[in-house]
Amino acid sequence: MKECWKPGTMVYPIPAVLVSCGTEPSEYNLVTVAWTGTINSDPPMCYISLRKSRYSHEIISRTRQFTINLTNAPLAKATDWCGVKSGRDVNKWDSMHLTPQPGVMVDCPYVSESPLSIECIVKNIIPLGSHDMFIADVVNVIAETDFIDTTTGAFNLEKADMLVFCHGAYYHMGKKIGKFGWSVSKKKK
């Protein structure tokens, strides 16, 4: 049996990320974002969606750049805290003992403690209703070498203990059950 619900945002789980922004240390800020994702492969593009009331919305609108910092279990408390506190009132970097590192291809910092940071340049801002969508070109990816598989060169999500958000709660990612195409691949003899 199935039950119908009113329309809602039930595409879960999704990453819980810390978005860093600001081009001057005095305006560096972090905001927790769950409305984020990939939108194109070539060129690489992604998006974040923010409410206009968020302090980071004004900063990103003006500077046209941000960094998506993926989070993991050790960053869970900081991820939640940065989503409920405003950068207008507190310095989130200092309060959560996070380290801003100078961006490589953008002027905003990335979170040193993040396992993977994605530097972005805003291409378009689309007003959607409750949120504005910031569509961005990915200009650089910074990966923590401890989580790079030395055999394949791939980022090891399981080892990184990535954090996801699902229906109001944070979770660890589960174990890998297959890779793209595994359902149709031929068994090796």
C-alpha positions, 0 to 999 in steps of 0.5 A: 500500500502507498500513501500520498503526501503534499509536495515536498523535498524528499530527494534524500539523502543529500550531502551536508556541506559547509560553503565558505565565502568572502574575499577578505578575512573580515567577511569570511563566512561559512554556511551549512547547505543541503540544497546542493549538487552536480548539474553538468559534467563538461564543463563541470558545474554545480549549484547551491541554493540559499535563502535571501535572508542568509548572511552568505547570500549577500556575500556570494551575490557580490563576490560571485564565488564560493567553495563547497566543502564536503563534510564528514563525521568529525565535522558533524557538530560544526556542520550543524552549528554553522547552519543554526548560527549567523555569521552576522553575529559570530565568527563561525571559523573561530567558534568551531575551531576551523581553519580558513585556507586561501583559495587556489583558483578563487579568492574565498577560503576553503575549510582546511579540515574538509576532506574535499573542497570544490572551488566555484565561480558563479555563472548565474543566480536564479530566483526560485521562491524561498531560495535563490539558486547559484549555478557555478562553474567548478574551477578546482577541486582540493582533495585530502591526500589521506583519502585518496586510494593509492591504487586507483587514485580515486577519492575513498568516500568510505574511508573519508566517513562522509556526512549526509543529511536525510529528513532533518538528521545527519548520517554516515554514508554506508558501505559501497555495494557496487560501482557504475555498471556493476549490474550488467558487467560480465563476471570474470572467470 
